[in-house]
């Protein structure tokens, strides 16, 4: 919870991460199939400081605001999963969850939206899903949202595919910005383990 510090001190309370920082960490950890460890540490009274508790409550409320009201959802087995909307619907993020108890099966996917005039637009393409993948993007108005698995190890089992519209300035979260430096860049290696773990 404290920037570059594990343990409580009165001084470290001034390093408490902001709400935006925590939300960004959530998207980059939980939103990429990992876990988020916040490290609650007691003060010299043996209690979690009230300022920390207030930030935890604020963080929890923000996650509820973002993820408690999906605009549409679906699940099931197979390569194609579609959310149908009753009317043109504005969305700016989606989540995908595999039933990872059966393994990480999805290797590559594309999410596309159909606009009111029947045109299909590419919303996002990605690789691993695992426990959860959260993708945030520029708002789009669609009547249908389709997840197509384009490469997989075994039959995909999608536990949840959900669409959302989250109010507010989300520019600091756009996945495209976080991947911009490495996406498509040339890779070299001084050594290689074995195929398929090659630099390319």
C-alpha positions in Angstrom: 0.0 0.0 0.0 3.0 2.3 0.7 5.1 3.3 -2.3 8.4 1.4 -2.0 7.8 0.5 1.7 6.5 -2.7 3.2 5.9 -1.7 6.8 4.1 1.0 8.7 5.7 4.1 10.1 4.2 7.5 10.6 6.5 8.7 7.8 5.4 5.9 5.4 1.7 7.0 5.7 2.7 9.9 3.5 3.7 7.4 0.8 0.3 5.8 0.7 -0.6 5.0 -2.9 -3.4 7.1 -4.5 -6.7 5.6 -5.6 -5.7 6.0 -9.3 -2.4 4.3 -8.6 -4.2 1.3 -6.9 -6.8 1.1 -9.8 -3.9 1.1 -12.3 -2.2 -1.7 -10.3 -5.4 -3.7 -10.3 -5.8 -3.6 -14.1 -2.1 -4.5 -14.5 -2.2 -7.4 -12.1 -5.7 -8.9 -11.6 -6.6 -7.7 -15.1 -3.8 -9.8 -16.5 -4.5 -13.0 -14.6 -2.3 -12.4 -11.5 -3.0 -11.3 -7.9 -2.7 -8.0 -6.2 -0.9 -8.0 -2.8 -1.6 -4.8 -0.8 0.3 -5.7 2.5 -1.8 -4.5 5.4 0.6 -3.7 8.2 -0.3 -2.7 11.8 0.9 0.4 13.5 2.4 0.5 17.1 -1.1 0.1 18.6 -1.5 -3.2 16.8 -4.1 -1.8 14.4 -4.3 -1.1 10.7 -4.1 2.7 10.5 -7.5 4.4 9.8 -6.0 6.2 6.8 -5.1 2.8 5.3 -8.6 1.5 6.1 -10.1 4.5 4.4 -8.1 3.9 1.3 -9.0 0.2 1.2 -12.7 1.2 1.5 -12.3 3.8 -1.3 -10.5 1.2 -3.4 -13.2 -1.4 -2.8 -16.0 1.1 -3.7 -14.3 2.0 -6.9 -13.9 -1.6 -8.0 -17.6 -2.1 -7.2 -18.5 0.9 -9.3 -16.5 -0.4 -12.2 -17.4 -4.0 -12.2 -20.7 -4.6 -10.4 -23.1 -3.7 -13.3 -22.2 -5.4 -16.5 -24.2 -4.3 -19.5 -24.2 -7.8 -21.0 -22.5 -11.1 -20.4 -22.2 -14.7 -21.6 -20.3 -17.8 -21.0 -19.8 -21.4 -22.3 -17.6 -23.7 -24.4 -16.3 -23.1 -27.8 -14.4 -20.6 -30.1 -17.1 -17.9 -30.4 -18.9 -16.1 -27.6 -21.4 -13.3 -28.3 -23.1 -10.6 -26.2 -26.3 -9.3 -27.8 -27.6 -5.9 -26.7 -31.2 -4.8 -27.0 -30.2 -1.4 -28.5 -26.9 0.3 -29.5 -24.9 0.3 -26.3 -21.9 2.4 -25.4 -19.1 0.3 -23.9 -15.4 1.0 -23.0 -14.2 -2.2 -21.4 -14.7 -5.9 -21.2 -13.6 -8.8 -19.0 -12.9 -12.4 -20.0 -12.4 -15.2 -17.5 -11.5 -18.8 -18.4 -12.4 -21.7 -16.2 -8.7 -22.1 -15.5 -9.2 -25.1 -13.3 -9.2 -26.9 -16.7 -6.0 -25.1 -17.8 -5.2 -22.0 -19.7 -6.6 -22.9 -23.1 -6.9 -19.6 -24.9 -3.7 -18.5 -26.7 -5.0 -15.7 -29.0 -8.3 -13.9 -29.3 -10.0 -11.0 -31.1 -13.0 -9.0 -29.8 -15.1 -7.3 -32.3 -18.2 -5.1 -32.1 -21.0 -4.6 -34.6 -22.2 -1.0 -35.0 -25.8 0.1 -35.5 -25.2 0.3 -39.3 -24.0 -3.4 -39.4 -20.3 -2.7 -39.6 -17.9 -4.8 -37.6 -15.0 -3.0 -35.8 -12.1 -4.6 -34.1 -12.1 -3.6 -30.4 -9.1 -5.6 -29.2 -6.8 -8.5 -29.9 -4.8 -10.3 -27.3 -3.1 -13.5 -26.2 -3.3 -15.1 -22.7 -6.5 -14.9 -20.7 -6.2 -17.3 -17.8 -8.1 -16.4 -14.6 -9.1 -12.9 -15.8 -8.3 -10.4 -18.6 -9.6 -6.9 -18.3 -9.3 -4.6 -21.4 -10.2 -1.0 -21.5 -10.5 1.0 -24.7 -11.9 4.1 -26.4 -15.7 4.1 -26.1 -17.6 2.4 -28.9 -21.3 2.0 -29.5 -22.3 -1.5 -30.5 -25.3 -3.8 -30.8 -23.2 -7.0 -30.5 -19.8 -7.8 -29.0 -18.1 -11.0 -30.1 -15.1 -12.9 -28.7 -13.4 -15.1 -31.2 -10.7 -17.4 -30.0 -8.2 -17.7 -32.9 -5.6 -20.0 -31.3 -6.1 -22.4 -28.5 -4.6 -25.4 -26.8 -7.9 -27.3 -26.2 -11.6 -26.3 -26.4 -11.9 -22.9 -24.6 -14.1 -22.8 -21.6 -15.2 -19.2 -21.0 -16.4 -18.7 -17.4 -17.4 -15.1 -18.1 -17.3 -12.6 -20.9 -18.8 -9.3 -19.8 -19.1 -5.8 -21.3 -19.1 -2.5 -19.3 -19.2 1.3 -19.6 -17.1 2.9 -16.9 -17.7 6.7 -16.4 -14.7 8.9 -15.9 -11.3 9.6 -17.3 -9.8 6.2 -18.0 -7.0 7.2 -20.3 -4.3 6.2 -17.8 -5.5 2.6 -18.0 -5.6 2.0 -21.7 -3.8 -1.3 -22.3 -2.5 0.0 -25.7 -0.4 2.6 -23.9 1.1 0.1 -21.5 2.1 -2.2 -24.4 3.3 0.5 -26.8 7.0 0.1 -26.1 7.2 -3.6 -26.6 4.4 -4.4 -29.0 5.9 -5.6 -32.3 9.4 -4.7 -31.2 12.4 -6.9 -32.4 13.6 -9.3 -29.8 17.1 -10.9 -29.6 18.5 -13.4 -27.1 22.0 -14.5 -26.1 20.7 -18.0 -25.4 17.5 -20.0 -25.9 15.9 -22.7 -23.8 14.2 -24.6 -26.6 11.4 -24.3 -29.0 8.9 -22.6 -28.7 10.7 -20.3 -26.2 12.6 -18.4 -28.9 13.3 -14.7 -29.0 10.9 -14.1 -32.0 
